[in-house]
Amino acid sequence: MTDSASIAAMSANREKPIRTASGYVMLLLLLVILVALLWSLAHVKDQPAYGFAIPLGIFGILFIVLGFFVLQPNQVAAITLFGRYLGTEREVGLHWAWPWMGRKKLSVRVNNLISEKIKVNDLRGNPIEMAAQVVWRVHDSAQALYDVDNYKAFVTVQIEAAVRAIGARYPYDDFEHAEVTLRGNHDQVGGELRVELVNRLAVAGITVDECGFTHLAYAPEIAGAMLRRQQAEAVVAARKTLVEGAVGMVEMALGMLSEKQVVELDDERRAAMVSNLMVVLCGERDTQPVVNTGSLYQ
């Protein structure tokens, strides 16, 4: 996990606001220059002195046109001057900046990324397949543009690294339900994945709004064996519950017979009754009653 000290050492830029000129005012100025240029062209024959205004007008039009840029909703522009970051314009609409200023647009819209299925060894060394879905967005344009080479590729790589880290931190399943598992604790593990991603992506000025696992399964080479193990564990658990319930019912039956003095049972008859009741209650098939016409001792 990338700690805060490493992030501070790597990050040299922080987003700061900047206000560029209104593009609408400059558009009005452009129209004025255009009208003046057309007027000069129309009267240059009568007034040769107006000839100097023509190249100035053309230069002014080109100068103004080169400074226009438009920002759509959830889009920002990082302004630089000869390679030095000056600030970020976030206001939507038509803007104008000096033509020699660099303007690099960046989307701050929400992005949804589903990672590829990757093979990871869980805490117990079992190979499993994992894939995650992450909702992320840029919150610091300066870091996203100037602290990492390609922030989108960076996000993809860090998501894979975070999924591997979380997958190796917990077992896929715990048949005794005594610890946190990837399969049984989706909310907790998903929360830890988000914390891991937030820490890893902070250096790129990216935050994670939501994340979770879209695929979680044993790798094909052990899936069959683990399925049989799960089935065996389920059978054992069911048998345990069945036996516990049967013992309770037998105990209740013997207690009620003794309490109401329905019949007096010695130890041997009591043992026989317990045996018969356990067979009836725990058997997988319907039992067939056998009528004993004699006594228990015959």
N, C-alpha and C positions, 0 to 999 in steps of 0.2 A: 504494500500500500504506500502511496506517495504521501509523506508527511508534510505538515504545513511549512516546516523549515525549508524543505526541498523546493516546494512551490514558490516560496518567497524568493529563493535564490535564482530560480529559473525565470520568474516573471519580471520583465523590465518595463512593462507598459500597463497603464490603467486607463480605462476610458474616461474622457473628460468632454464636457459639452462645448460646442462652438456654434456661433450664429453666423450663418452666411447671409449674403444680401438677398432681398426678395426678388425672385425671378420675374414677378409681375411688374415691378417698378422698372427693371432693366428691359423688359419687353416693351414697355411704353417708351422708354428712351430709344430703343431700337427703331420703333415706328417713327419717332420724331426725326432721327438721323436719316431714315429711309426717305421720308417726305422731303427733307432738305436736299438729299442727294438728287432726287428726281427733279426738284425745282431748279437745282444748279444745272443739271443736264439740259433742261428746257431753255434756260436763259444764258448758257455759256456763249452762244454765238453773239448775243447782244452785249453781254458783259464778260469779256475775256478774263477779267479778274476772278470770276467764279471758278475758273479752271482748277485752281489749287484746292478747292473744296471737294472736288470729285475724288481724288485719291484718299484724302482724309476721311471722307464719308465711307468709302469702301473698306478702308482699314478699320474704322470704328465699327462697322457692321460685323466684320469678321471677328474683331476683338470681343464684341458682346456675345455673338453666337457661340463662340468657343467656351464661354463660361457657364452656359446653361446646363442644369441637370435636374432630373425629376426623381422624387422619392415617393414610392407607393406605400400603402399601409404596411406596417411591420417591416419596413426596410430602412436601413441607415446608410450613411456615407461617411467614411473615414477621410478626413482632409489632411493632406501632407504638403509640406513645402520643401522641395529639394531633398526628399527622403526623411524629413523630420516630421513626426506625428504632431499635428496641431490640435485635433479634437474630432468629435463625431457629431454630425448633424442628424437629428432624429425627427424633425418636423416634416410632416407629409406635405407635398406640394412642389411647386416650381421654385427652384433656387438658382442663385448665381454666385460663382466664385471666380477669382482671378484665373485666367487661363493657364498660368504657370503652376497653379496649385493642383496636386494630384487628388483625384476623387475616386475612391474605391468603394463600391456599393457592397452591402452585405445584408442578407436576409436574417431577421430575428424571429421568423415564424417558427411554430412548433414543428418538429420533425419526428417521425415515427420510424424506428429501425428494428427489424427482426433479424437477429443474427443467424449465421449458419449453424447447423448442428455440429457440435464439437465433442470429441471423446475425452473424458476426464476420469481420473482415478479418484474415487471418493475417499473418505477418511480411512476406510478399511481396505483400501487398495482394489476395490471392485471397479472394473471399467464401466462407465455409464455414459450415456449421450445426453447432452444438454443444449438448449437453445433459449434465448431470452428476447423479450420485446421491450424496447426502451423508448420512452418519449422524452426528447431533449430539445433544448433551444439555446441560442447564444444570448448571453446577458451582458457580456463585456466584449464589444467589437474590437477594441485595441488588442486584447489578449488573443482573441481568435485569429486575427489577421497577422499579428507581428510576433507572437510568442511561440507559435507552432507553425510548421511549414505548410501543412494541409490539414485544417481542423476537422474536415469530414473523414478523412482517412484516419486521423488520430482517434476520433470517436469510435470507429469500427474496431481498431486494434485494442483500445482500452476496454471496450465492452467484452471482447473475447477474453482478455486477461482477467477482468473482474469475475466473469462466469467461471473461469478455471479456478480462481482463488476461492470462491464460495463453494464450488463443487468439491474441492479438496478439504474443506474445513469441516464438513459434516458427512455422516454416512447416508447412503441413499435411503435405507430403511432400517428400523430397529424392531425386531420381532417381539421384544419384551417391552417396548414402548417406555424405555427408561431414559431416553435422551432425545435431543432435538435432531430431526432428520429432514432431508431434502423433500421427501414425499409427504411427510406428515405435518410439516410446519411451514406451509407455503407463505403465510403472512410474515412470519418472523424472518425467514430466510430471504424473502423478497425485500423486506425492509433493510436487511444487512447488505443486499446487493445494491440497493439505491445509495446507501451511505458509502459503499466502496466506490461506486461510479462517481458520486459527487466529489469525493476526494481526488480521484484520478483525473477527472476532467476539469477541475478548478483551474489548473494551469493554463487551459485553453479558453477560459472565460465562458464555460458551458455549464449549465445546470440541468439536472434531471428531474422532471416532474413526476414521472411514473415509470415503473419497471416491474417485470415479472417473468416467470418462466413459461415458455410456450411449448417446450418439449422436455420431458424428463423420463428416461427409461434406461434399463440395463442395456449394455452393449449386446449385439446379436450373439456373440460367441458364448455368453453366459446367461442369456435371457431364459433359455429352456431350463437350465439347472436351477436358477433362482426362482422360476415359476413353480417348479416342483417343490422347492423348499418352502415357498409361501403356502402352497396347498397343504403340505405336511404340517406346517405350523398352525394353519387354520383348523385342520382336523383335530390336532392336539388341543387347541384352545376350546373347540366345540365340545370335545370329550370331557375336558376338565369342567366346563360349565355344567354339562349334563350330569356328571357324577356328583358334583357339589349339590345340585338340585335334588338328585335322587336320594342322597344321604339325608338331606333335610326332610324330605317327604317320609322316608322310612322312620326317622327319629320321631316325627310328628305322629305317625300312625301308631307306633309302639307306645308313645306317651299317652295318646288318647285311649287306647285299649286298657292300659293300666289304670288311668285316671277314672274311667267309667266302669272298671271292673267287668268288662264284657267277657273276658276269658283269662284264666290264669295260665301263664306260659312259663315253663322252666327254661333254663339256659339253652338246652338243645332245641326246643321248639322255637325259642326266640331266634336262634341262629338260623334255623331252617326258614323261618318267615322272612328274616332279613335277606337271606340268599335269594328266595323266590321274588321278593319285591325288587331287589336290585336287578335281577334278570329281566323282569317285566319292564322296569323303568329305563334301563340302559340298553336294552336290545334294539337292534336296527329293524327287526321284523316283528310282526304281530305274533304274540305268544299263543300257543294252544294249551288250554287248561287240561290238566290231568286229574281226574277224580280218584282220590285214594279211598277205597272202600274199607280198608283196614285202619289200623292205627299207625302212628309214625314209626313205631318200633317193629312193625312187621314187614 
